[in-house]
Amino acid sequence: MGEQKPRLLLWGVGTGRTMRAHWALHELSLEYEKRPILPRTGETKTAEYTKVNPRQKVPTLQDGDFTIAESPAIVAYLSSTYGTEANALVPDDARGRARWLEWCFHIAMELDATSLYVMRRHMDLKHIYGEAPVAVDGASEYFQTQLRHVEQTLQDGRGYLLGDRFSSADILLTTCLEWAVAYKVPVSQHCLDYLARITTRDAYIAGRAANQPKRS
């Protein structure tokens, strides 16, 4: 008999959002197969992939007959389905889960979609969306304002956003902080120290290697 393929299949590499899914798979020590397709290369618009994800975005995870997209949802699903008491990325108590949800929504909406992605559209993708320096400056300022809660939270010396337990909120925040630093958005020393600490995790390093685009 041939070697059985992993049940989990992850589509997408090369972005901060795909990084989140790769990182989570390694945090949970899960075997998976990857399809290293990139956004904006035409690979997400093929008939094969459009059938998998009609939104034509990456990442997308397939687990047998179940398909889910959106990186925060993928990470939460993986943890809820395959996480153990030792490595779960989602709190199981009501208040802990509520606080986790608050952070995840805040990071995904206010830091990522409303701020950093606006900058990406009018910097990296200006050939598509056009230059808009006022929008870029406004998004940078908004990011700094919305990061204030993160900065205040980390001032007490905690290891992770939720305290002493690593969660998927840390995965989301780390990818956004890396994105901000790359765009030269000012962030506090507390955030830089947090980023330096989190990115030494073995699963982060393995996920980052898995997220690299294939070489031609």
C-alpha positions in Angstrom: 0.0 0.0 0.0 1.2 3.5 -0.8 1.8 6.1 1.9 -1.4 7.7 3.1 -1.6 11.4 2.5 -2.4 13.8 5.4 -6.0 14.5 5.9 -5.4 18.3 6.1 -4.7 20.3 2.9 -3.7 24.0 3.2 -3.9 26.3 0.1 -1.7 29.4 0.1 1.8 30.7 0.9 3.7 33.9 0.9 1.5 36.3 2.9 1.0 37.2 6.6 -2.4 35.7 6.5 -1.3 32.4 5.1 1.5 32.4 7.6 -1.1 32.3 10.4 -2.5 29.0 9.2 1.0 27.4 8.7 2.1 28.5 12.1 -1.0 27.1 13.8 -0.6 23.7 12.1 2.9 23.6 13.5 1.9 24.8 17.0 -0.6 21.9 17.0 2.0 19.4 15.6 -0.3 18.4 12.7 0.8 16.8 9.5 -0.6 18.5 6.4 -0.2 18.8 2.7 0.2 22.3 1.2 -0.6 23.8 -2.2 1.8 26.7 -2.5 -0.4 29.0 -4.5 0.1 32.8 -4.3 -2.5 35.6 -4.5 -2.5 37.9 -7.6 -0.7 35.4 -9.8 -3.8 33.9 -11.3 -3.4 30.8 -9.2 -6.4 31.7 -7.0 -8.6 32.2 -10.1 -8.3 28.8 -11.6 -11.5 26.7 -12.0 -10.0 24.2 -9.5 -9.4 26.7 -6.8 -12.6 28.7 -7.4 -14.5 25.5 -6.7 -12.6 25.2 -3.4 -13.0 28.9 -2.4 -15.3 31.0 -4.6 -13.9 34.2 -3.0 -10.6 33.3 -4.7 -8.6 34.2 -1.6 -5.9 32.4 0.4 -5.5 30.7 2.8 -8.1 27.9 2.6 -8.0 24.7 4.6 -9.6 21.4 3.6 -10.1 18.8 6.2 -11.6 15.8 4.4 -15.0 17.0 3.2 -14.9 20.2 5.3 -13.5 23.4 3.8 -12.9 26.7 5.7 -11.3 30.0 4.8 -10.3 33.2 6.6 -7.1 32.8 8.7 -8.6 33.5 12.1 -11.4 31.0 11.5 -8.9 28.4 10.2 -6.7 28.7 13.3 -9.7 28.5 15.6 -11.1 25.5 13.8 -7.8 23.6 14.0 -7.4 24.3 17.7 -11.0 23.3 18.5 -10.8 20.1 16.4 -7.2 19.0 17.1 -5.9 20.9 20.0 -5.0 19.3 23.3 -5.0 20.7 26.8 -1.3 21.4 26.4 -1.4 23.2 23.0 -4.9 24.5 22.5 -4.9 28.0 20.9 -8.4 28.9 22.1 -9.4 29.3 25.8 -12.2 27.0 27.0 -13.6 29.1 29.8 -16.4 31.6 29.0 -14.6 34.7 30.1 -11.3 33.7 28.6 -13.0 32.8 25.3 -14.8 36.2 25.3 -11.5 38.1 25.9 -9.9 36.0 23.2 -12.7 36.8 20.7 -12.4 40.5 21.6 -8.7 40.5 20.7 -9.2 38.5 17.6 -11.9 40.7 16.2 -10.0 43.8 17.1 -6.7 42.7 15.5 -8.4 41.3 12.3 -10.6 44.3 11.8 -8.9 47.4 13.2 -5.2 46.5 12.8 -5.3 44.3 9.7 -8.3 45.2 7.4 -8.9 48.8 8.3 -5.2 49.9 8.7 -2.5 47.6 7.2 -4.5 46.4 4.2 -5.4 50.0 3.3 -1.6 50.7 3.3 -1.0 47.6 1.2 -3.6 48.6 -1.4 -2.0 52.0 -2.0 1.7 51.0 -1.6 2.5 47.5 -2.7 -0.6 47.3 -4.9 -0.7 50.9 -6.1 -0.5 49.7 -9.7 -3.9 48.2 -9.2 -5.6 50.6 -6.7 -3.7 53.8 -7.3 -1.5 55.9 -5.2 -3.2 57.6 -2.2 -0.7 59.0 0.2 -3.3 60.7 2.4 -5.1 57.3 2.8 -1.7 55.7 3.6 -0.8 58.3 6.2 -4.3 58.1 7.7 -4.2 54.3 8.0 -0.8 54.5 9.6 -2.1 56.9 12.2 -5.2 54.8 12.8 -3.1 51.7 13.3 -1.0 53.5 16.0 -4.2 54.7 17.7 -5.7 51.2 17.7 -2.5 49.6 18.9 -2.7 51.6 22.1 -4.7 48.9 23.9 -2.1 46.2 22.9 0.7 48.5 24.2 -1.1 49.1 27.5 -1.8 45.4 27.9 1.8 44.4 27.4 3.2 46.9 29.9 2.6 44.5 32.8 5.2 42.1 31.5 2.9 39.3 30.6 4.2 36.8 28.1 1.1 36.7 25.9 -2.0 38.8 25.1 -4.2 36.7 27.3 -1.6 36.4 30.1 0.5 33.4 30.6 -1.1 31.2 27.8 -0.2 31.5 24.1 -3.3 31.7 21.9 -4.3 32.4 18.3 -4.6 36.0 19.2 -0.9 36.1 19.5 -0.6 34.6 16.0 -2.8 37.3 14.6 -1.0 40.1 16.5 2.5 38.9 15.6 1.7 38.9 11.9 0.3 42.4 12.1 3.2 43.7 14.1 5.6 42.3 11.5 3.6 43.9 8.8 3.6 47.2 10.6 7.4 47.1 11.1 7.9 46.3 7.4 5.8 49.4 6.6 7.8 51.5 9.1 4.8 52.2 11.2 6.0 53.3 14.7 5.3 50.7 17.4 6.3 50.8 21.1 9.3 49.0 22.6 6.9 46.8 24.5 5.5 45.6 21.2 9.0 45.1 19.7 10.1 43.1 22.8 6.9 41.0 22.5 7.6 40.4 18.8 11.2 39.4 19.4 10.1 36.9 22.0 7.2 35.3 20.1 9.2 34.9 16.9 11.7 32.5 18.6 9.0 29.9 19.0 9.8 26.7 17.1 6.4 26.5 15.5 6.8 30.1 14.3 10.1 29.3 12.7 8.7 26.1 11.1 5.6 27.9 9.9 7.6 30.7 8.4 9.7 28.2 6.4 6.5 26.4 5.2 5.0 29.7 4.2 7.8 30.5 1.7 6.8 30.5 -1.9 8.2 27.7 -4.1 11.3 28.6 -6.1 11.0 28.6 -9.8 
